[in-house]
């Protein structure tokens, strides 16, 4: 299946992490979601199409309203919620965290997972 809808670089502020300081200060998170399905099925009918607004809302709620120690758990929760909402062949989720407490310099930590 080559069809996909991509929501790229959604940016949210959340309070996640394994350390108290991360949970208190919070930080910016970026999320990409790829929805793999046959996009020709709805034709030109918006009522039958995938709702990218609903997908965006799921991600926003997960990042801004839920609590996660690990971005892996966040990505998994996003994937599972989207799979319950839509009939998909696959969902791919990427979560990026920029302020990583590792005692060194790096651009960001990214988790990517794909679920059927």
N, C-alpha and C positions, 0 to 999 in steps of 0.2 A: 504494500500500500504506500503510494508516494504522496498522497494528499495529507496536508497538515495545516493547522492554524497555529500561529506562533504569537504569543504575548511576550514581548521582549523588553527587558530592563524595567520591569515594574519596580518602583522604589518606595520603600516604607521605612518607618522608624519603629524599632521594637526593642524590648527589654529581655533579651535571651542570653544564656551563657551558663557555663559551669561555675563561674566565679561571681561573688556578690557584687563586685564593682561593675561587671558587665550588666548585671540585672538592675543596678541602681542608675547608672548613667545612660544606658541604652546606646543604640547606634543605628546607622543606616544599613538596610539589607536590600539587595537587589535580587529579583526573582525572574526567571524565564520559565514559561510553560509552553510545551508543544503538544497540541491535541491532534493525534493521528486517527483519521477516519476518512470515509468516503465523502468528500465535500460536494459531490455532484448530486447527491440524493435530495437535498431540499430544493434544488432548482433555484428559483429566484424568490422563494417564499421565506421572508424573515421569521415567520412563526415556526418553521420547520428547521431553521438553521441552528448551528451551535451558538449559544449566547456567550460571546466573549465578555460581556458585562457581568454575567453570572460567574464566569471563571475568574475574572479580576476580583470580584467581591469575595470569593472564597479565599484567594491568596491574601488579600488585604486583611480579612478577619483573622486568618491564621497568624500572620506576622504581627499585627497590631493588638490583638486581643487575647491570644493564647500564650502560654508560657512553655518554653522549651529550653532544656539544658544544651542540646546539640542541634546544629542545623541539619544533621542527618534525619533526626526525628521530625523536624519541621517539614523537610522535603517529603518525607513519607506521609505525613498527615495531609499535606496539600494534595499529593498524588491520590491517596485513598478517597478523599472527599470529592475530588473531580471525577474519579471513576464511578462514584455512586450517583453523580449528577448526570453524566453523559454516557451514551453508548459509544465507546472508543475502542479502536484496535490497540492503542497504546497511549500512554501519557508520559512525557519526559519533563522532569522538573530540575531546574538548576537554582541553587541558592548561593549567593555570594555574601561574605562577611568581610569587611575591610579592616576592622580594628581587632586583630587577632593577638591575644596575649601570649606571644612565643619568645619574647626576649630578643627579637631580631627584626629584620626588615623584609617585608614581602608586600606585593600589591593587594592580594586578597586570598581568602580560602574559599574554594568553591566545591560544592557537593552536587553531583549529577546522578540522578537515578531514573530508570525507565521501568514502568510497570505495565503489564498487559491488561 
